[in-house]
Structure formats: C-alpha cells, structure tokens
Amino acid sequence: AQTVTQSQPEMSVQEAETVTLSCTYDTSESDYYLFWYKQPPSRQMILVIRQEAYKQQNATENRFSVNFQKAAKSFSLKISDSQLGDAAMYFCAYRSIIGNEKLTFGTGTRLTIIP
Amino acid sequence: DTAVSQTPKYLVTQMGNDKSIKCEQNLGHDTMYWYKQDSKKFLKIMFSYNNKELIINETVPNRFSPKSPDKAHLNLHINSLELGDSAVYFCASSPSLPTEAFFGQGTRLTVV
C-alpha cells in the first residue's frame, strides 16, 4: 500500500519570503499522480498543484512550484512571495494511475504567515 | 454553481441517533468518495463508488452505509451515532482518468 509522509507538522514564514514544504511517499508503482492540496480555515480542500510521475518537468502554478525527485520519492512544494492568504493546512496526496483509485493523504503541514 | 455540494454543513446530534449526509456533484464524474477528517486533520478514505457501484470500503463500521442512487449522488447514512464519529466528512468526485479529486465543503458532525 502507498504511504505519504509529511515530516513537518508546522511551518512558518515571513510574508513575501519563500517556504518549502516537504513530502515523501512510498510506492512500488512506476506511474502515478501527486498533488498538493490547501485547506484554509474555511475547511474547503483546494487543489494547489498536480504532478504526473512520468513527466520529468516540475509543475508550476504561479507562485507555487514543486521539486519532484522520483528516485528519492520526494515531492516538495515551494511557495514564493508568501502572502497572508497562503496560511492554511497543506496536504500532499498520492493517486495511482489505476482508475478509480483513492487519494492517499499525508498528515498535513500547518503553514503560518508572519506579517 | 457549486461543483460538489454537501448538506448539511454542520450537524449536531445526540449519541444513538441516526443521521444522513447528502452529496451531489454536477461535474459529470464517474467516481465519488467519502473521506473522514479527524480532529488531528488526518484525511482517510471511507468509501469509493464508480457509476453507483461500491469500489472501496475501507474497514468502516457497519453503522456507516453509503448509498448511490445515481452517479451524481452519494449519500452517507450513519446509524447509532457514537462520540467517536465526531469529525468532518468530505464528499469528493473525480473523473475515471486518475486526476485530482474535487471536494465538497465538508460536513462537521458533532455527536454529544
């Protein structure tokens, strides 16, 4: 079974600075999807970024980018120019390419933005 | 238009009661899920349905029974509620292609 580990329960960053959230995973599959979701205090789960394992290029969405290291099974999220609205729980998630498979989540990292 | 909607958003009930949470998606997705988020924010899959058929049932007590009348709806019925059932329950949907899941806004269930 796949597992996802987020080793940082809490992180904080000064507004406008850059922060990196860590995620590692364990799988025997060669192809899969990885995601970062954001959960602000509103409770809504919001997709931040998606990475297909077969793609070597790291995904980028505006201020959010990932460092995907397939051999190391590492998938970190970098947030540049942090904003107050980035304060949230961030969850890393894994999904097999086999259809209908569930998302497996990490335990989350609570990100605080310091004004 | 809300893509995945759950009702109610909040539910407070006494131990022993039976309650239902409804979920509807208008994205045309084939697969729907129920996830439970506990007090430590951990998200765990409970059930997955594909085109009204149960695909995943992750060691959930029999008191929890999902019902999918059609592929756009997946309801969760809970019998004999216990204190430990207090959590946030999320409905989600995804297309058959394994991309991301889209989540509802969650239902905070409090059992007193």
HADDOCK unambig.tbl for C-alpha pairs under 7 A between the chains (distance, minus, plus):
assign (segid A and resid 43 and name CA) (segid B and resid 105 and name CA) 6.54 0.50 0.50
assign (segid A and resid 43 and name CA) (segid B and resid 106 and name CA) 6.98 0.50 0.50
assign (segid A and resid 44 and name CA) (segid B and resid 105 and name CA) 4.91 0.50 0.50
assign (segid A and resid 45 and name CA) (segid B and resid 103 and name CA) 5.99 0.50 0.50
assign (segid A and resid 97 and name CA) (segid B and resid 98 and name CA) 5.36 0.50 0.50
assign (segid A and resid 98 and name CA) (segid B and resid 98 and name CA) 6.93 0.50 0.50
assign (segid A and resid 99 and name CA) (segid B and resid 96 and name CA) 5.64 0.50 0.50
assign (segid A and resid 99 and name CA) (segid B and resid 97 and name CA) 6.04 0.50 0.50
assign (segid A and resid 99 and name CA) (segid B and resid 98 and name CA) 5.67 0.50 0.50
assign (segid A and resid 100 and name CA) (segid B and resid 31 and name CA) 6.36 0.50 0.50
assign (segid A and resid 100 and name CA) (segid B and resid 50 and name CA) 6.91 0.50 0.50
assign (segid A and resid 100 and name CA) (segid B and resid 96 and name CA) 5.98 0.50 0.50
assign (segid A and resid 100 and name CA) (segid B and resid 98 and name CA) 6.92 0.50 0.50
assign (segid A and resid 105 and name CA) (segid B and resid 43 and name CA) 6.32 0.50 0.50
assign (segid A and resid 107 and name CA) (segid B and resid 42 and name CA) 5.37 0.50 0.50
